[in-house]
Amino acid sequence: MGELLGRFGLKFARVAAHASIPGSYWGDPEAGLVGDTLYAQPETPLHSILHEACHWICLDQTRRAALHTDAGGDDAEENAVCYLQVLLADGIPGVGRARLFADMDEWGYSFRLGSTRAWFEQDAADARDWLLRHGLIDPANRPTWRVRH
């Protein structure tokens, strides 16, 4: 995970099992963000790590520099975060989008069409457009390995 996140310039720090996670918005075991470091326990769900990482990637420079716990952002940015985490899951051996869709649904992500997969495939054009506009994916839906400026 550290290698994937490092491509964006985000550091990955593991905390001990059941230890408090710095910067966790939802509380343990969910991932946390403080500055340019994402924190997780061994128990932290992968969807949580990817979601928080994608928040960091989607932040503008000012918000990224001041980040501690709450990435904030509007609905359009939140949708872009969810879309990007699906794309990044495809680049993790043994994971892929099908597993991430199931994990997101199980955790309780809610979308108008009833599932993460349905949202991604049928209702996420706005999220894709947001990522394209900010240069975070290319027209073929591949991550550009850049952060928002």
Protein Blocks (a to p, Z undefined) as FASTA:
>chain_A
ZZmmmmnopacddddehiacehianopabdcdehjaccddfklcfklmmmmmmmmmmpcf
klmmmgghilgiafklmmmmmmmmmmmmmmpghiajmlmmmmmmmnopacfkopaklmmm
mmmmmmmmmmmmnopacfkopaehiacZZ
